[in-house]
């Protein structure tokens, strides 16, 4: 529960900013679509620094790293609050991401190391329950602050939460400092970090109204080239930063690949949906927040029954159902009109939020289904890094499709049809995860539901 304090702050922040994008863009003098760069910067920072989170925890102790990470996140929050331009805001979000890169993974790693495998689904659910309160509170509270006060306050509220977390962590989190952490892969860290940053930056700026597309194309190409060099480096290094040899483990590989498409679809929604409600439907940030929080209500409800679902139905069919329903929920957003009843949208959001949360609980545990204990830290790191990078790509995909639809249609302002086209595309991408999970054997992940050695 104390570990989840950091996740509460981080998750509330990400949902708050999504509700306030239009107001932030107007205040700092940029286009709402351009702010996808700020969302991407945060996720890229996660992807760059998550790989060294396990090493940092082993080298300096989990408690110390966790507290410093929360402090860095708070500093980034203050920088966001005082940003006056797109460049400053992007930089501040990157600082926040540096802190977030250590908070979530270190909490998850401590949990994986201390929890028996057959209790891992339960433990993951308990870790995320307090964190899910953030997305419930965030949109209405952030929308209220933005509508009736100022968007700056959505970042300032992180300070008291972070201070509380630092105190609680110091009191209760065991300090498991280790004397001999594995040697860090310095060249791999540089190569992977630059590859992630350049590729994500390139994909995000290729459709920005303020920059020529060639900037994005060159940046993405450089990122791909450095990524290829990293792959060769990782396969020839004894202890690489990200051990790609783990992809030989079947269930881990399927989870990584299927999760890629799921995250691409889901990553675009927090960017697209609040903007559509405000720019195309004419809702205030507060009204928008009162709609978007419904998904988190369904997600919270799922945490109390997710373990029962996977214990009784296994992993294959719940993963298939959750990805299919989540993709359908995105597709339905492409049919919303200003006259669509709000209660109907709320009901759909609660229902799809339930199944999205079910997917996260099952997928987080399924990642370790056939991974050996000695490789658990590396599997945790790889899944976290790739997941955050794909969320960043989801924002780029959603924003890029929105801008492309806008340019093809013509006109000065974003129209509802532009948002609809973006939802159709990201829903189709997300649905590919369902096809991949259909290929799982019926008993996939059975060891995670074991009780007293009985499978």
C-alpha positions as CSV (number, residue, x, y, z in Angstrom):
1,X,0.0,0.0,0.0
2,X,2.9,2.4,0.8
3,X,4.6,1.5,-2.5
4,X,1.4,2.4,-4.3
5,X,1.6,6.0,-2.9
6,X,4.1,6.8,-5.7
7,X,1.9,5.1,-8.3
8,X,-1.1,7.1,-7.0
9,X,0.8,10.3,-7.6
10,X,2.1,9.3,-11.0
11,X,-1.2,7.9,-12.3
12,X,-3.2,10.9,-11.1
13,X,-0.7,13.2,-12.8
14,X,-1.0,11.5,-16.1
15,X,-4.8,11.6,-16.1
16,X,-4.9,15.2,-14.9
17,X,-2.7,16.5,-17.7
18,X,-4.8,14.7,-20.4
19,X,-7.9,16.6,-19.2
20,X,-6.1,19.9,-19.2
21,X,-4.2,19.7,-22.6
22,X,-6.4,22.3,-24.4
23,X,-6.1,24.8,-21.6
24,X,-2.3,24.3,-21.3
25,X,-1.8,24.7,-25.1
26,X,-3.8,27.9,-25.1
27,X,-1.9,29.4,-22.2
28,X,1.7,28.6,-23.5
29,X,0.8,29.6,-27.1
30,X,0.9,26.3,-29.0
31,X,-1.5,23.9,-30.7
32,X,-3.2,21.1,-28.7
33,X,-1.7,18.5,-31.1
34,X,1.8,19.8,-30.4
35,X,1.4,18.8,-26.7
36,X,1.6,15.2,-27.7
37,X,5.4,15.9,-27.7
38,X,5.1,16.6,-23.9
39,X,3.3,13.4,-23.3
40,X,5.8,11.5,-25.4
41,X,8.7,13.2,-23.6
42,X,7.5,11.8,-20.3
43,X,7.1,8.2,-21.7
44,X,10.5,8.4,-23.4
45,X,12.2,9.4,-20.2
46,X,10.6,6.3,-18.6
47,X,11.9,4.1,-21.4
48,X,15.4,5.5,-21.1
49,X,15.8,5.3,-17.3
50,X,13.7,2.2,-16.4
51,X,16.5,-0.1,-17.6
52,X,18.9,1.0,-14.9
53,X,16.2,1.0,-12.1
54,X,17.0,-2.6,-11.0
55,X,20.8,-1.8,-11.0
56,X,20.2,1.4,-9.0
57,X,18.0,-0.5,-6.5
58,X,20.7,-3.1,-6.0
59,X,23.6,-0.6,-5.9
60,X,22.1,2.0,-3.6
61,X,19.2,0.3,-2.0
62,X,15.5,0.3,-3.0
63,X,14.4,2.6,-0.2
64,X,17.0,5.3,-1.1
65,X,16.3,5.1,-4.8
66,X,12.6,5.2,-4.3
67,X,12.7,8.3,-2.1
68,X,15.1,10.2,-4.5
69,X,12.8,9.2,-7.4
70,X,9.8,10.8,-5.7
71,X,11.8,13.9,-5.0
72,X,12.8,14.2,-8.7
73,X,9.2,13.7,-9.7
74,X,8.2,16.5,-7.4
75,X,10.9,18.8,-8.9
76,X,9.6,18.0,-12.4
77,X,6.1,18.8,-11.3
78,X,7.1,22.3,-10.1
79,X,8.9,22.9,-13.4
80,X,5.8,22.0,-15.3
81,X,3.7,24.4,-13.2
82,X,6.1,27.3,-14.0
83,X,6.6,26.5,-17.7
84,X,5.8,29.3,-20.2
85,X,6.5,27.6,-23.5
86,X,6.2,24.3,-25.3
87,X,10.0,23.7,-25.0
88,X,10.0,24.3,-21.2
89,X,6.9,22.1,-20.7
90,X,8.5,19.3,-22.7
91,X,11.7,19.5,-20.6
92,X,9.8,19.6,-17.4
93,X,7.8,16.5,-18.4
94,X,11.1,14.7,-19.2
95,X,12.3,15.5,-15.6
96,X,9.1,14.1,-14.2
97,X,9.7,11.0,-16.3
98,X,13.1,10.5,-14.8
99,X,11.5,10.3,-11.4
100,X,8.7,8.1,-12.6
101,X,11.2,5.7,-14.2
102,X,12.5,4.7,-10.8
103,X,9.2,4.8,-8.8
104,X,7.0,2.3,-10.6
105,X,9.6,-0.3,-11.6
106,X,11.4,-0.3,-8.2
107,X,8.0,-0.8,-6.5
108,X,7.1,-3.6,-8.9
109,X,10.5,-5.2,-8.6
110,X,10.4,-5.3,-4.8
111,X,7.0,-6.9,-5.0
112,X,8.1,-9.6,-7.5
113,X,11.2,-10.5,-5.4
114,X,9.2,-10.7,-2.1
115,X,6.1,-12.5,-3.3
116,X,5.6,-16.3,-4.1
117,X,4.6,-16.9,-7.7
118,X,1.2,-18.3,-6.8
119,X,0.4,-15.1,-4.9
120,X,1.7,-12.7,-7.6
121,X,-1.7,-12.0,-9.1
122,X,-3.1,-11.0,-5.7
123,X,-0.1,-8.9,-4.9
124,X,-0.2,-7.1,-8.2
125,X,-3.9,-6.3,-7.6
126,X,-3.2,-4.9,-4.1
127,X,-0.3,-2.8,-5.5
128,X,-2.5,-1.2,-8.1
129,X,-5.7,-0.6,-6.1
130,X,-4.5,2.6,-4.4
131,X,-2.8,3.7,-7.6
132,X,-6.2,3.4,-9.4
133,X,-7.6,6.0,-7.1
134,X,-5.4,8.5,-8.9
135,X,-7.2,8.1,-12.3
136,X,-10.6,8.3,-10.5
137,X,-9.7,11.5,-8.6
138,X,-7.5,13.0,-11.3
139,X,-9.8,14.0,-14.2
140,X,-12.6,15.6,-12.2
141,X,-10.2,17.3,-9.7
142,X,-7.8,18.4,-12.5
143,X,-10.7,19.6,-14.6
144,X,-12.1,21.5,-11.6
145,X,-8.8,23.2,-11.0
146,X,-8.3,24.0,-14.7
147,X,-11.8,25.4,-15.2
148,X,-12.2,27.4,-12.0
149,X,-8.6,28.3,-11.1
150,X,-5.6,27.5,-13.2
151,X,-4.0,24.5,-14.9
152,X,-0.8,25.2,-12.9
153,X,-2.3,23.8,-9.8
154,X,-2.7,20.3,-11.3
155,X,1.1,19.9,-10.9
156,X,1.5,21.7,-7.6
157,X,-0.8,19.2,-5.9
158,X,1.9,16.5,-6.4
159,X,4.1,18.2,-3.8
160,X,2.1,17.3,-0.6
161,X,1.4,13.8,-2.0
162,X,5.1,13.3,-2.7
163,X,6.2,14.5,0.7
164,X,3.8,12.1,2.4
165,X,5.2,9.3,0.2
166,X,8.8,10.1,1.1
167,X,8.0,10.0,4.8
168,X,6.0,6.7,4.6
169,X,8.7,5.0,2.5
170,X,11.4,6.0,5.0
171,X,9.3,4.5,7.9
172,X,8.2,1.2,6.3
173,X,10.0,0.2,3.2
174,X,12.8,-2.4,3.9
175,X,16.3,-1.3,2.8
176,X,17.5,-4.3,0.7
177,X,20.8,-2.8,-0.4
178,X,23.0,-5.4,-2.1
179,X,26.8,-5.4,-2.0
180,X,27.4,-6.8,-5.4
181,X,24.9,-5.6,-8.1
182,X,25.4,-6.9,-11.6
183,X,27.8,-4.8,-13.7
184,X,25.9,-2.1,-15.6
185,X,26.0,-2.1,-19.4
186,X,27.1,1.5,-20.0
187,X,27.4,1.3,-23.9
188,X,24.0,-0.4,-24.0
189,X,22.4,2.3,-21.9
190,X,23.7,5.0,-24.2
191,X,22.7,3.1,-27.4
192,X,19.3,2.1,-26.1
193,X,18.5,5.5,-24.6
194,X,19.4,7.4,-27.8
195,X,17.5,4.9,-30.0
196,X,14.4,5.2,-27.9
197,X,14.6,9.0,-27.7
198,X,15.3,9.6,-31.4
199,X,12.7,7.1,-32.6
200,X,9.9,8.4,-30.3
201,X,10.8,12.0,-31.0
202,X,10.8,11.4,-34.7
203,X,7.5,9.7,-34.7
204,X,6.0,12.5,-32.6
205,X,7.3,15.5,-34.6
206,X,6.7,14.1,-38.1
207,X,3.2,15.5,-38.1
208,X,3.7,18.6,-35.8
209,X,2.3,21.7,-37.4
210,X,5.3,23.8,-36.3
211,X,8.1,21.6,-37.7
212,X,9.0,20.3,-41.2
213,X,8.3,16.5,-41.5
214,X,11.9,15.8,-42.5
215,X,13.0,16.5,-38.9
216,X,10.9,13.6,-37.7
217,X,11.9,11.3,-40.6
218,X,15.7,11.8,-40.0
219,X,15.3,11.5,-36.2
220,X,13.3,8.2,-36.5
221,X,15.7,6.8,-39.0
222,X,18.6,7.5,-36.7
223,X,16.7,5.9,-33.8
224,X,16.1,2.7,-35.9
225,X,19.8,2.6,-36.9
226,X,21.0,2.9,-33.3
227,X,18.4,0.3,-32.3
228,X,19.9,-2.1,-34.8
229,X,23.4,-1.5,-33.4
230,X,22.0,-2.1,-29.8
231,X,20.5,-5.4,-30.9
232,X,23.9,-6.6,-32.2
233,X,25.6,-5.3,-29.0
234,X,23.0,-7.0,-26.7
235,X,23.3,-10.4,-28.3
236,X,27.1,-10.4,-28.0
237,X,27.3,-9.1,-24.4
238,X,27.2,-11.3,-21.3
239,X,25.1,-8.9,-19.2
240,X,23.3,-6.5,-21.6
241,X,21.1,-3.7,-20.4
242,X,18.0,-5.3,-22.0
243,X,18.6,-9.1,-22.5
244,X,16.9,-9.8,-25.8
245,X,17.6,-13.5,-25.3
246,X,14.6,-13.6,-23.0
247,X,12.4,-13.3,-26.1
248,X,13.2,-17.0,-26.6
249,X,10.8,-17.7,-23.7
250,X,7.5,-18.4,-25.4
251,X,4.9,-16.8,-23.1
252,X,7.1,-13.8,-22.4
253,X,7.6,-13.2,-26.2
254,X,3.8,-13.5,-26.8
255,X,3.1,-11.1,-24.0
256,X,5.6,-8.6,-25.3
257,X,4.4,-8.7,-28.9
258,X,0.6,-8.8,-28.1
259,X,1.1,-6.1,-25.5
260,X,2.7,-3.9,-28.1
261,X,-0.5,-3.6,-30.1
262,X,-2.6,-3.3,-27.0
263,X,-0.5,-0.4,-25.7
264,X,-0.4,1.4,-29.1
265,X,-4.2,1.5,-29.0
266,X,-4.6,2.4,-25.4
267,X,-1.8,4.9,-25.4
268,X,-3.7,7.1,-27.8
269,X,-7.0,7.3,-25.9
270,X,-5.9,9.6,-23.0
271,X,-4.7,12.1,-25.6
272,X,-7.6,11.9,-28.1
273,X,-10.7,11.4,-25.9
274,X,-10.4,14.5,-23.6
275,X,-9.4,16.7,-26.6
276,X,-12.5,15.5,-28.6
277,X,-14.8,16.2,-25.7
278,X,-13.4,19.8,-25.3
279,X,-12.6,20.8,-28.9
280,X,-15.4,19.0,-30.8
281,X,-18.1,18.7,-28.1
282,X,-17.5,22.1,-26.4
283,X,-17.2,20.7,-22.9
284,X,-15.1,22.5,-20.2
285,X,-12.1,20.6,-18.7
286,X,-14.2,20.0,-15.6
287,X,-17.1,18.5,-17.6
288,X,-14.6,16.5,-19.6
289,X,-13.0,15.1,-16.4
290,X,-16.4,14.1,-15.1
291,X,-16.8,11.9,-18.1
292,X,-13.3,10.4,-18.5
293,X,-12.9,9.3,-14.9
294,X,-15.6,6.6,-15.4
295,X,-13.0,4.2,-17.0
296,X,-11.0,4.3,-13.8
297,X,-14.1,3.3,-11.8
298,X,-14.5,0.1,-13.8
299,X,-10.7,-0.5,-13.5
300,X,-10.9,-0.3,-9.7
301,X,-13.8,-2.7,-9.6
302,X,-11.9,-5.2,-11.7
303,X,-9.0,-5.4,-9.2
304,X,-11.3,-7.2,-6.7
305,X,-12.3,-10.0,-9.1
306,X,-9.3,-10.3,-11.4
307,X,-7.7,-13.1,-9.5
308,X,-11.0,-15.0,-9.4
309,X,-11.3,-14.6,-13.2
310,X,-7.8,-15.9,-14.0
311,X,-8.1,-18.7,-11.4
312,X,-11.3,-20.0,-12.8
313,X,-10.8,-19.3,-16.5
314,X,-7.1,-19.5,-17.0
315,X,-5.2,-16.8,-18.8
316,X,-6.0,-17.3,-22.5
317,X,-9.7,-16.5,-22.6
318,X,-9.7,-13.5,-20.2
319,X,-6.8,-12.0,-22.2
320,X,-8.6,-12.6,-25.4
321,X,-11.9,-11.1,-24.1
322,X,-10.2,-8.1,-22.4
323,X,-8.2,-7.1,-25.5
324,X,-11.2,-7.5,-27.8
325,X,-13.6,-5.5,-25.5
326,X,-11.0,-2.8,-25.0
327,X,-10.5,-2.4,-28.8
328,X,-14.2,-2.3,-29.3
329,X,-14.4,0.4,-26.6
330,X,-12.0,2.6,-28.6
331,X,-13.9,1.9,-31.9
332,X,-17.2,3.0,-30.2
333,X,-15.6,6.4,-29.4
334,X,-15.4,6.9,-33.2
335,X,-19.2,7.0,-33.3
336,X,-19.8,9.5,-30.5
337,X,-21.5,12.8,-31.4
338,X,-22.3,15.9,-29.3
339,X,-25.8,14.5,-28.8
340,X,-24.6,11.1,-27.5
341,X,-26.1,10.7,-24.0
342,X,-23.5,11.2,-21.3
343,X,-24.9,8.2,-19.2
344,X,-24.3,5.9,-22.2
345,X,-20.7,7.1,-22.6
346,X,-20.2,6.6,-18.8
347,X,-21.6,3.1,-18.9
348,X,-19.3,2.1,-21.8
349,X,-16.3,3.6,-20.1
350,X,-17.0,1.7,-16.9
351,X,-17.4,-1.5,-18.8
352,X,-14.3,-1.2,-21.0
353,X,-12.3,0.1,-18.0
354,X,-13.1,-3.1,-16.1
355,X,-11.7,-5.2,-18.9
356,X,-8.7,-3.0,-19.5
357,X,-7.8,-3.4,-15.9
358,X,-8.4,-7.1,-16.0
359,X,-5.9,-7.2,-18.9
360,X,-3.2,-5.3,-17.0
361,X,-3.5,-7.5,-13.9
362,X,-3.3,-10.7,-15.9
363,X,-0.6,-9.5,-18.3
364,X,1.6,-8.2,-15.5
365,X,1.6,-11.6,-13.9
366,X,1.6,-13.6,-17.2
367,X,4.9,-11.9,-18.1
368,X,6.6,-14.0,-15.5
369,X,4.7,-17.3,-16.2
370,X,7.7,-19.2,-17.5
371,X,10.6,-16.9,-16.6
372,X,13.1,-18.3,-14.2
373,X,13.6,-16.5,-10.9
374,X,17.1,-15.3,-11.9
375,X,15.7,-13.6,-14.9
376,X,12.7,-12.0,-13.2
377,X,14.4,-8.6,-12.8
378,X,15.5,-8.5,-16.4
379,X,12.0,-9.6,-17.6
380,X,10.4,-6.9,-15.4
381,X,12.7,-4.2,-16.9
382,X,12.2,-5.3,-20.5
383,X,8.4,-5.4,-20.1
384,X,8.3,-2.0,-18.4
385,X,10.6,-0.3,-21.0
386,X,8.9,-1.7,-24.0
387,X,5.5,-0.9,-22.5
388,X,6.3,2.7,-21.9
389,X,7.8,3.1,-25.4
390,X,4.7,1.7,-27.0
391,X,2.5,4.0,-24.9
392,X,4.6,6.9,-26.3
393,X,4.1,5.5,-29.8
394,X,0.4,5.2,-29.2
395,X,0.3,9.0,-28.4
396,X,2.3,9.6,-31.6
397,X,0.0,7.3,-33.6
398,X,-3.2,8.9,-32.3
399,X,-1.9,12.5,-32.8
400,X,-0.4,11.7,-36.2
401,X,-3.6,10.2,-37.5
402,X,-5.6,13.1,-36.1
403,X,-3.3,15.6,-37.9
404,X,-3.3,13.6,-41.1
405,X,-7.1,13.5,-41.1
406,X,-7.1,17.2,-40.5
407,X,-4.8,18.0,-43.4
408,X,-6.6,15.7,-45.8
409,X,-9.9,17.3,-45.0
410,X,-8.6,20.9,-45.0
411,X,-9.8,23.7,-42.8
412,X,-8.3,25.6,-39.9
413,X,-9.8,23.8,-36.9
414,X,-9.9,20.2,-35.9
415,X,-13.3,18.7,-36.7
416,X,-15.2,15.8,-35.1
417,X,-14.6,13.6,-38.2
418,X,-10.8,14.0,-37.6
419,X,-11.2,12.5,-34.2
420,X,-13.4,9.7,-35.5
421,X,-10.8,8.7,-38.0
422,X,-8.1,8.6,-35.4
423,X,-10.2,6.3,-33.1
424,X,-10.9,3.9,-36.0
425,X,-7.2,3.5,-36.7
426,X,-6.0,3.0,-33.1
427,X,-8.9,0.6,-32.5
428,X,-7.8,-1.5,-35.5
429,X,-4.2,-1.6,-34.2
430,X,-5.3,-2.5,-30.7
431,X,-7.4,-5.4,-32.0
432,X,-4.3,-7.2,-33.3
433,X,-3.5,-8.1,-29.7
434,X,-6.7,-10.3,-29.6
435,X,-5.5,-12.3,-32.6
436,X,-2.2,-13.0,-31.0
437,X,-3.6,-14.1,-27.7
438,X,-6.0,-16.5,-29.5
439,X,-2.8,-18.5,-30.4
440,X,-2.1,-19.2,-26.7
441,X,-2.6,-22.8,-25.5
442,X,-5.6,-23.3,-23.2
443,X,-3.4,-24.0,-20.1
444,X,-1.0,-21.1,-20.7
445,X,0.1,-19.6,-17.3
446,X,-1.3,-22.4,-15.3
447,X,1.6,-22.3,-12.8
448,X,0.5,-18.8,-11.7
449,X,-2.8,-20.2,-10.4
450,X,-1.2,-22.9,-8.4
451,X,-2.2,-23.5,-4.8
452,X,0.0,-25.5,-2.6
453,X,1.7,-27.1,-5.6
454,X,-1.6,-28.1,-7.3
455,X,-1.9,-26.8,-10.8
